[in-house]
Every structure is written in structure tokens, then in C-alpha cells.
Amino acid sequence: MTDTPLSNLMDAHVQADTAETYAAFVAMFQNSCEGILVNSATRLISVIIDRDSVSAFAPGPV
């Protein structure tokens, strides 16, 4: 078995932590973007439904 210098072990540990942190950040960002899209789509659908409801019941010429 060969001895690994402490600095190499530390570098490997830092790289693993960095990769894990980056993966967690990417997952959080994706979840955030998905949430924004779902909220935007829900609002758009409710606006469309509200407009259709108003025009369906509004008095006026047909």
C-alpha cells in the first residue's frame, strides 16, 4: 500500500464536498424553477378562466 500525502487527501475531500454542494445547488435551483413555472402556469390558467367567465356572463350583443 502506498502512502498518500495529506494534501492529496485534503484535495480529494474538498473536491468531493464541492461536487456534493454543486449537485445540491443544482437540484435546489431546478426545484425553484419548476415551482416558478407551475405558479406562472396556474396564474395564467386562472386568468384565462376568469376572462372566459366574465365574457360568458357579460350582457351585450351576441
HTML snippet that shows the backbone in 3Dmol.js (N, CA, C, O; Angstrom):
<script src="https://3Dmol.org/build/3Dmol-min.js"></script>
<div id="view" style="width:600px;height:400px;position:relative"></div>
<script>
const pdb = `
ATOM      1  N   MET A   1       0.843  -1.171   0.000  1.00  0.00           N
ATOM      2  CA  MET A   1       0.000   0.000   0.000  1.00  0.00           C
ATOM      3  C   MET A   1       0.890   1.236   0.000  1.00  0.00           C
ATOM      4  O   MET A   1       1.864   1.308   0.749  1.00  0.00           O
ATOM      5  N   THR A   2       0.558   2.181  -0.822  1.00  0.00           N
ATOM      6  CA  THR A   2       1.373   3.395  -0.886  1.00  0.00           C
ATOM      7  C   THR A   2       0.774   4.456   0.013  1.00  0.00           C
ATOM      8  O   THR A   2      -0.439   4.529   0.210  1.00  0.00           O
ATOM      9  N   ASP A   3       1.656   5.271   0.549  1.00  0.00           N
ATOM     10  CA  ASP A   3       1.193   6.377   1.390  1.00  0.00           C
ATOM     11  C   ASP A   3       0.737   7.528   0.501  1.00  0.00           C
ATOM     12  O   ASP A   3       1.414   7.890  -0.461  1.00  0.00           O
ATOM     13  N   THR A   4      -0.395   8.087   0.830  1.00  0.00           N
ATOM     14  CA  THR A   4      -0.908   9.242   0.102  1.00  0.00           C
ATOM     15  C   THR A   4      -0.640  10.480   0.934  1.00  0.00           C
ATOM     16  O   THR A   4      -0.996  10.536   2.111  1.00  0.00           O
ATOM     17  N   PRO A   5      -0.014  11.469   0.322  1.00  0.00           N
ATOM     18  CA  PRO A   5       0.245  12.695   1.087  1.00  0.00           C
ATOM     19  C   PRO A   5      -1.060  13.314   1.590  1.00  0.00           C
ATOM     20  O   PRO A   5      -2.104  13.223   0.945  1.00  0.00           O
ATOM     21  N   LEU A   6      -0.969  13.932   2.738  1.00  0.00           N
ATOM     22  CA  LEU A   6      -2.141  14.545   3.363  1.00  0.00           C
ATOM     23  C   LEU A   6      -2.781  15.584   2.444  1.00  0.00           C
ATOM     24  O   LEU A   6      -4.006  15.707   2.402  1.00  0.00           O
ATOM     25  N   SER A   7      -1.966  16.322   1.716  1.00  0.00           N
ATOM     26  CA  SER A   7      -2.513  17.358   0.835  1.00  0.00           C
ATOM     27  C   SER A   7      -3.391  16.739  -0.256  1.00  0.00           C
ATOM     28  O   SER A   7      -4.405  17.324  -0.638  1.00  0.00           O
ATOM     29  N   ASN A   8      -3.009  15.560  -0.758  1.00  0.00           N
ATOM     30  CA  ASN A   8      -3.832  14.888  -1.766  1.00  0.00           C
ATOM     31  C   ASN A   8      -5.166  14.445  -1.173  1.00  0.00           C
ATOM     32  O   ASN A   8      -6.209  14.553  -1.817  1.00  0.00           O
ATOM     33  N   LEU A   9      -5.119  13.944   0.067  1.00  0.00           N
ATOM     34  CA  LEU A   9      -6.362  13.552   0.732  1.00  0.00           C
ATOM     35  C   LEU A   9      -7.267  14.756   0.946  1.00  0.00           C
ATOM     36  O   LEU A   9      -8.479  14.679   0.748  1.00  0.00           O
ATOM     37  N   MET A  10      -6.663  15.870   1.352  1.00  0.00           N
ATOM     38  CA  MET A  10      -7.448  17.086   1.570  1.00  0.00           C
ATOM     39  C   MET A  10      -8.051  17.579   0.259  1.00  0.00           C
ATOM     40  O   MET A  10      -9.215  17.977   0.222  1.00  0.00           O
ATOM     41  N   ASP A  11      -7.264  17.554  -0.822  1.00  0.00           N
ATOM     42  CA  ASP A  11      -7.764  17.986  -2.125  1.00  0.00           C
ATOM     43  C   ASP A  11      -8.939  17.125  -2.568  1.00  0.00           C
ATOM     44  O   ASP A  11      -9.939  17.643  -3.065  1.00  0.00           O
ATOM     45  N   ALA A  12      -8.823  15.816  -2.389  1.00  0.00           N
ATOM     46  CA  ALA A  12      -9.902  14.907  -2.776  1.00  0.00           C
ATOM     47  C   ALA A  12     -11.151  15.180  -1.946  1.00  0.00           C
ATOM     48  O   ALA A  12     -12.267  15.141  -2.464  1.00  0.00           O
ATOM     49  N   HIS A  13     -10.963  15.453  -0.664  1.00  0.00           N
ATOM     50  CA  HIS A  13     -12.095  15.748   0.222  1.00  0.00           C
ATOM     51  C   HIS A  13     -12.782  17.050  -0.197  1.00  0.00           C
ATOM     52  O   HIS A  13     -14.010  17.121  -0.232  1.00  0.00           O
ATOM     53  N   VAL A  14     -12.002  18.064  -0.509  1.00  0.00           N
ATOM     54  CA  VAL A  14     -12.558  19.354  -0.937  1.00  0.00           C
ATOM     55  C   VAL A  14     -13.301  19.186  -2.257  1.00  0.00           C
ATOM     56  O   VAL A  14     -14.385  19.744  -2.430  1.00  0.00           O
ATOM     57  N   GLN A  15     -12.736  18.427  -3.183  1.00  0.00           N
ATOM     58  CA  GLN A  15     -13.404  18.202  -4.467  1.00  0.00           C
ATOM     59  C   GLN A  15     -14.722  17.465  -4.281  1.00  0.00           C
ATOM     60  O   GLN A  15     -15.712  17.796  -4.932  1.00  0.00           O
ATOM     61  N   ALA A  16     -14.747  16.475  -3.405  1.00  0.00           N
ATOM     62  CA  ALA A  16     -15.979  15.727  -3.146  1.00  0.00           C
ATOM     63  C   ALA A  16     -17.026  16.641  -2.516  1.00  0.00           C
ATOM     64  O   ALA A  16     -18.197  16.599  -2.895  1.00  0.00           O
ATOM     65  N   ASP A  17     -16.607  17.470  -1.551  1.00  0.00           N
ATOM     66  CA  ASP A  17     -17.537  18.414  -0.921  1.00  0.00           C
ATOM     67  C   ASP A  17     -18.067  19.417  -1.934  1.00  0.00           C
ATOM     68  O   ASP A  17     -19.252  19.748  -1.926  1.00  0.00           O
ATOM     69  N   THR A  18     -17.187  19.900  -2.806  1.00  0.00           N
ATOM     70  CA  THR A  18     -17.589  20.868  -3.821  1.00  0.00           C
ATOM     71  C   THR A  18     -18.595  20.251  -4.780  1.00  0.00           C
ATOM     72  O   THR A  18     -19.593  20.886  -5.121  1.00  0.00           O
ATOM     73  N   ALA A  19     -18.349  19.027  -5.218  1.00  0.00           N
ATOM     74  CA  ALA A  19     -19.268  18.348  -6.132  1.00  0.00           C
ATOM     75  C   ALA A  19     -20.619  18.115  -5.468  1.00  0.00           C
ATOM     76  O   ALA A  19     -21.663  18.282  -6.099  1.00  0.00           O
ATOM     77  N   GLU A  20     -20.600  17.731  -4.200  1.00  0.00           N
ATOM     78  CA  GLU A  20     -21.851  17.490  -3.473  1.00  0.00           C
ATOM     79  C   GLU A  20     -22.630  18.795  -3.294  1.00  0.00           C
ATOM     80  O   GLU A  20     -23.849  18.829  -3.459  1.00  0.00           O
ATOM     81  N   THR A  21     -21.917  19.855  -2.957  1.00  0.00           N
ATOM     82  CA  THR A  21     -22.559  21.162  -2.786  1.00  0.00           C
ATOM     83  C   THR A  21     -23.139  21.649  -4.104  1.00  0.00           C
ATOM     84  O   THR A  21     -24.252  22.174  -4.137  1.00  0.00           O
ATOM     85  N   TYR A  22     -22.393  21.478  -5.192  1.00  0.00           N
ATOM     86  CA  TYR A  22     -22.863  21.893  -6.515  1.00  0.00           C
ATOM     87  C   TYR A  22     -24.111  21.105  -6.909  1.00  0.00           C
ATOM     88  O   TYR A  22     -25.071  21.679  -7.422  1.00  0.00           O
ATOM     89  N   ALA A  23     -24.100  19.801  -6.673  1.00  0.00           N
ATOM     90  CA  ALA A  23     -25.259  18.964  -7.007  1.00  0.00           C
ATOM     91  C   ALA A  23     -26.478  19.396  -6.202  1.00  0.00           C
ATOM     92  O   ALA A  23     -27.589  19.437  -6.732  1.00  0.00           O
ATOM     93  N   ALA A  24     -26.279  19.716  -4.935  1.00  0.00           N
ATOM     94  CA  ALA A  24     -27.392  20.182  -4.096  1.00  0.00           C
ATOM     95  C   ALA A  24     -27.917  21.521  -4.599  1.00  0.00           C
ATOM     96  O   ALA A  24     -29.126  21.748  -4.620  1.00  0.00           O
ATOM     97  N   PHE A  25     -27.010  22.410  -5.004  1.00  0.00           N
ATOM     98  CA  PHE A  25     -27.424  23.711  -5.533  1.00  0.00           C
ATOM     99  C   PHE A  25     -28.213  23.547  -6.827  1.00  0.00           C
ATOM    100  O   PHE A  25     -29.243  24.195  -7.012  1.00  0.00           O
ATOM    101  N   VAL A  26     -27.738  22.690  -7.718  1.00  0.00           N
ATOM    102  CA  VAL A  26     -28.434  22.457  -8.988  1.00  0.00           C
ATOM    103  C   VAL A  26     -29.830  21.901  -8.732  1.00  0.00           C
ATOM    104  O   VAL A  26     -30.794  22.339  -9.360  1.00  0.00           O
ATOM    105  N   ALA A  27     -29.948  20.949  -7.825  1.00  0.00           N
ATOM    106  CA  ALA A  27     -31.255  20.370  -7.503  1.00  0.00           C
ATOM    107  C   ALA A  27     -32.184  21.436  -6.926  1.00  0.00           C
ATOM    108  O   ALA A  27     -33.360  21.497  -7.286  1.00  0.00           O
ATOM    109  N   MET A  28     -31.663  22.274  -6.036  1.00  0.00           N
ATOM    110  CA  MET A  28     -32.472  23.335  -5.441  1.00  0.00           C
ATOM    111  C   MET A  28     -32.914  24.331  -6.515  1.00  0.00           C
ATOM    112  O   MET A  28     -34.063  24.773  -6.515  1.00  0.00           O
ATOM    113  N   PHE A  29     -32.014  24.683  -7.424  1.00  0.00           N
ATOM    114  CA  PHE A  29     -32.329  25.625  -8.499  1.00  0.00           C
ATOM    115  C   PHE A  29     -33.393  25.050  -9.424  1.00  0.00           C
ATOM    116  O   PHE A  29     -34.320  25.759  -9.815  1.00  0.00           O
ATOM    117  N   GLN A  30     -33.269  23.769  -9.781  1.00  0.00           N
ATOM    118  CA  GLN A  30     -34.263  23.131 -10.640  1.00  0.00           C
ATOM    119  C   GLN A  30     -35.625  23.112  -9.965  1.00  0.00           C
ATOM    120  O   GLN A  30     -36.635  23.405 -10.604  1.00  0.00           O
ATOM    121  N   ASN A  31     -35.665  22.771  -8.687  1.00  0.00           N
ATOM    122  CA  ASN A  31     -36.932  22.764  -7.953  1.00  0.00           C
ATOM    123  C   ASN A  31     -37.535  24.160  -7.915  1.00  0.00           C
ATOM    124  O   ASN A  31     -38.748  24.319  -8.046  1.00  0.00           O
ATOM    125  N   SER A  32     -36.694  25.167  -7.737  1.00  0.00           N
ATOM    126  CA  SER A  32     -37.167  26.544  -7.692  1.00  0.00           C
ATOM    127  C   SER A  32     -37.751  26.950  -9.040  1.00  0.00           C
ATOM    128  O   SER A  32     -38.817  27.563  -9.098  1.00  0.00           O
ATOM    129  N   CYS A  33     -37.055  26.610 -10.122  1.00  0.00           N
ATOM    130  CA  CYS A  33     -37.544  26.943 -11.463  1.00  0.00           C
ATOM    131  C   CYS A  33     -38.851  26.222 -11.761  1.00  0.00           C
ATOM    132  O   CYS A  33     -39.768  26.808 -12.336  1.00  0.00           O
ATOM    133  N   GLU A  34     -38.941  24.959 -11.373  1.00  0.00           N
ATOM    134  CA  GLU A  34     -40.177  24.210 -11.589  1.00  0.00           C
ATOM    135  C   GLU A  34     -41.323  24.847 -10.812  1.00  0.00           C
ATOM    136  O   GLU A  34     -42.440  24.944 -11.319  1.00  0.00           O
ATOM    137  N   GLY A  35     -41.053  25.278  -9.594  1.00  0.00           N
ATOM    138  CA  GLY A  35     -42.079  25.935  -8.791  1.00  0.00           C
ATOM    139  C   GLY A  35     -42.549  27.228  -9.428  1.00  0.00           C
ATOM    140  O   GLY A  35     -43.744  27.521  -9.440  1.00  0.00           O
ATOM    141  N   ILE A  36     -41.612  28.000  -9.957  1.00  0.00           N
ATOM    142  CA  ILE A  36     -41.966  29.257 -10.626  1.00  0.00           C
ATOM    143  C   ILE A  36     -42.819  28.975 -11.855  1.00  0.00           C
ATOM    144  O   ILE A  36     -43.809  29.666 -12.091  1.00  0.00           O
ATOM    145  N   LEU A  37     -42.447  27.967 -12.641  1.00  0.00           N
ATOM    146  CA  LEU A  37     -43.224  27.632 -13.833  1.00  0.00           C
ATOM    147  C   LEU A  37     -44.624  27.164 -13.477  1.00  0.00           C
ATOM    148  O   LEU A  37     -45.592  27.555 -14.130  1.00  0.00           O
ATOM    149  N   VAL A  38     -44.742  26.338 -12.456  1.00  0.00           N
ATOM    150  CA  VAL A  38     -46.060  25.845 -12.038  1.00  0.00           C
ATOM    151  C   VAL A  38     -46.917  27.007 -11.553  1.00  0.00           C
ATOM    152  O   VAL A  38     -48.091  27.100 -11.909  1.00  0.00           O
ATOM    153  N   ASN A  39     -46.344  27.892 -10.745  1.00  0.00           N
ATOM    154  CA  ASN A  39     -47.101  29.047 -10.263  1.00  0.00           C
ATOM    155  C   ASN A  39     -47.536  29.943 -11.413  1.00  0.00           C
ATOM    156  O   ASN A  39     -48.670  30.421 -11.431  1.00  0.00           O
ATOM    157  N   SER A  40     -46.648  30.175 -12.371  1.00  0.00           N
ATOM    158  CA  SER A  40     -46.981  31.019 -13.518  1.00  0.00           C
ATOM    159  C   SER A  40     -48.075  30.390 -14.361  1.00  0.00           C
ATOM    160  O   SER A  40     -49.006  31.073 -14.789  1.00  0.00           O
ATOM    161  N   ALA A  41     -47.966  29.092 -14.600  1.00  0.00           N
ATOM    162  CA  ALA A  41     -48.981  28.396 -15.392  1.00  0.00           C
ATOM    163  C   ALA A  41     -50.326  28.414 -14.682  1.00  0.00           C
ATOM    164  O   ALA A  41     -51.362  28.606 -15.318  1.00  0.00           O
ATOM    165  N   THR A  42     -50.318  28.217 -13.382  1.00  0.00           N
ATOM    166  CA  THR A  42     -51.565  28.237 -12.608  1.00  0.00           C
ATOM    167  C   THR A  42     -52.217  29.611 -12.676  1.00  0.00           C
ATOM    168  O   THR A  42     -53.433  29.715 -12.843  1.00  0.00           O
ATOM    169  N   ARG A  43     -51.428  30.652 -12.549  1.00  0.00           N
ATOM    170  CA  ARG A  43     -51.970  32.017 -12.638  1.00  0.00           C
ATOM    171  C   ARG A  43     -52.529  32.288 -14.028  1.00  0.00           C
ATOM    172  O   ARG A  43     -53.602  32.876 -14.164  1.00  0.00           O
ATOM    173  N   LEU A  44     -51.812  31.866 -15.054  1.00  0.00           N
ATOM    174  CA  LEU A  44     -52.271  32.082 -16.425  1.00  0.00           C
ATOM    175  C   LEU A  44     -53.590  31.369 -16.669  1.00  0.00           C
ATOM    176  O   LEU A  44     -54.505  31.941 -17.261  1.00  0.00           O
ATOM    177  N   ILE A  45     -53.692  30.142 -16.224  1.00  0.00           N
ATOM    178  CA  ILE A  45     -54.933  29.380 -16.395  1.00  0.00           C
ATOM    179  C   ILE A  45     -56.080  30.064 -15.657  1.00  0.00           C
ATOM    180  O   ILE A  45     -57.185  30.165 -16.189  1.00  0.00           O
ATOM    181  N   SER A  46     -55.829  30.531 -14.447  1.00  0.00           N
ATOM    182  CA  SER A  46     -56.908  31.185 -13.691  1.00  0.00           C
ATOM    183  C   SER A  46     -57.332  32.489 -14.361  1.00  0.00           C
ATOM    184  O   SER A  46     -58.515  32.830 -14.336  1.00  0.00           O
ATOM    185  N   VAL A  47     -56.397  33.223 -14.957  1.00  0.00           N
ATOM    186  CA  VAL A  47     -56.747  34.452 -15.681  1.00  0.00           C
ATOM    187  C   VAL A  47     -57.597  34.116 -16.898  1.00  0.00           C
ATOM    188  O   VAL A  47     -58.586  34.796 -17.172  1.00  0.00           O
ATOM    189  N   ILE A  48     -57.220  33.075 -17.627  1.00  0.00           N
ATOM    190  CA  ILE A  48     -57.995  32.673 -18.809  1.00  0.00           C
ATOM    191  C   ILE A  48     -59.402  32.260 -18.399  1.00  0.00           C
ATOM    192  O   ILE A  48     -60.375  32.650 -19.044  1.00  0.00           O
ATOM    193  N   ILE A  49     -59.516  31.483 -17.343  1.00  0.00           N
ATOM    194  CA  ILE A  49     -60.835  31.041 -16.866  1.00  0.00           C
ATOM    195  C   ILE A  49     -61.657  32.249 -16.420  1.00  0.00           C
ATOM    196  O   ILE A  49     -62.843  32.343 -16.737  1.00  0.00           O
ATOM    197  N   ASP A  50     -61.037  33.171 -15.690  1.00  0.00           N
ATOM    198  CA  ASP A  50     -61.753  34.372 -15.240  1.00  0.00           C
ATOM    199  C   ASP A  50     -62.243  35.190 -16.424  1.00  0.00           C
ATOM    200  O   ASP A  50     -63.378  35.667 -16.411  1.00  0.00           O
ATOM    201  N   ARG A  51     -61.427  35.360 -17.431  1.00  0.00           N
ATOM    202  CA  ARG A  51     -61.831  36.142 -18.610  1.00  0.00           C
ATOM    203  C   ARG A  51     -62.965  35.450 -19.348  1.00  0.00           C
ATOM    204  O   ARG A  51     -63.908  36.108 -19.788  1.00  0.00           O
ATOM    205  N   ASP A  52     -62.885  34.132 -19.490  1.00  0.00           N
ATOM    206  CA  ASP A  52     -63.956  33.396 -20.158  1.00  0.00           C
ATOM    207  C   ASP A  52     -65.247  33.494 -19.365  1.00  0.00           C
ATOM    208  O   ASP A  52     -66.322  33.627 -19.950  1.00  0.00           O
ATOM    209  N   SER A  53     -65.159  33.431 -18.049  1.00  0.00           N
ATOM    210  CA  SER A  53     -66.348  33.515 -17.202  1.00  0.00           C
ATOM    211  C   SER A  53     -67.001  34.880 -17.331  1.00  0.00           C
ATOM    212  O   SER A  53     -68.225  34.982 -17.422  1.00  0.00           O
ATOM    213  N   VAL A  54     -66.197  35.918 -17.339  1.00  0.00           N
ATOM    214  CA  VAL A  54     -66.731  37.279 -17.445  1.00  0.00           C
ATOM    215  C   VAL A  54     -67.388  37.478 -18.799  1.00  0.00           C
ATOM    216  O   VAL A  54     -68.485  38.032 -18.872  1.00  0.00           O
ATOM    217  N   SER A  55     -66.746  37.042 -19.868  1.00  0.00           N
ATOM    218  CA  SER A  55     -67.318  37.244 -21.198  1.00  0.00           C
ATOM    219  C   SER A  55     -68.546  36.370 -21.409  1.00  0.00           C
ATOM    220  O   SER A  55     -69.435  36.750 -22.172  1.00  0.00           O
ATOM    221  N   ALA A  56     -68.625  35.223 -20.767  1.00  0.00           N
ATOM    222  CA  ALA A  56     -69.780  34.340 -20.933  1.00  0.00           C
ATOM    223  C   ALA A  56     -71.014  34.912 -20.255  1.00  0.00           C
ATOM    224  O   ALA A  56     -72.133  34.688 -20.718  1.00  0.00           O
ATOM    225  N   PHE A  57     -70.828  35.647 -19.164  1.00  0.00           N
ATOM    226  CA  PHE A  57     -71.968  36.181 -18.418  1.00  0.00           C
ATOM    227  C   PHE A  57     -72.190  37.671 -18.648  1.00  0.00           C
ATOM    228  O   PHE A  57     -73.143  38.234 -18.111  1.00  0.00           O
ATOM    229  N   ALA A  58     -71.353  38.308 -19.413  1.00  0.00           N
ATOM    230  CA  ALA A  58     -71.491  39.745 -19.629  1.00  0.00           C
ATOM    231  C   ALA A  58     -72.648  40.021 -20.581  1.00  0.00           C
ATOM    232  O   ALA A  58     -72.784  39.359 -21.610  1.00  0.00           O
ATOM    233  N   PRO A  59     -73.481  40.998 -20.235  1.00  0.00           N
ATOM    234  CA  PRO A  59     -74.578  41.341 -21.144  1.00  0.00           C
ATOM    235  C   PRO A  59     -74.030  42.057 -22.374  1.00  0.00           C
ATOM    236  O   PRO A  59     -73.031  42.772 -22.294  1.00  0.00           O
ATOM    237  N   GLY A  60     -74.670  41.865 -23.469  1.00  0.00           N
ATOM    238  CA  GLY A  60     -74.249  42.545 -24.682  1.00  0.00           C
ATOM    239  C   GLY A  60     -74.730  41.801 -25.903  1.00  0.00           C
ATOM    240  O   GLY A  60     -75.308  40.720 -25.802  1.00  0.00           O
ATOM    241  N   PRO A  61     -74.486  42.386 -27.050  1.00  0.00           N
ATOM    242  CA  PRO A  61     -74.938  41.732 -28.292  1.00  0.00           C
ATOM    243  C   PRO A  61     -74.198  40.429 -28.537  1.00  0.00           C
ATOM    244  O   PRO A  61     -73.022  40.284 -28.200  1.00  0.00           O
ATOM    245  N   VAL A  62     -74.905  39.501 -29.123  1.00  0.00           N
ATOM    246  CA  VAL A  62     -74.308  38.195 -29.423  1.00  0.00           C
ATOM    247  C   VAL A  62     -74.068  38.099 -30.899  1.00  0.00           C
ATOM    248  O   VAL A  62     -73.570  37.081 -31.378  1.00  0.00           O
TER     249      VAL A  62
END
`;
const viewer = $3Dmol.createViewer("view");
viewer.addModel(pdb, "pdb");
viewer.setStyle({}, {cartoon: {color: "spectrum"}});
viewer.zoomTo();
viewer.render();
</script>
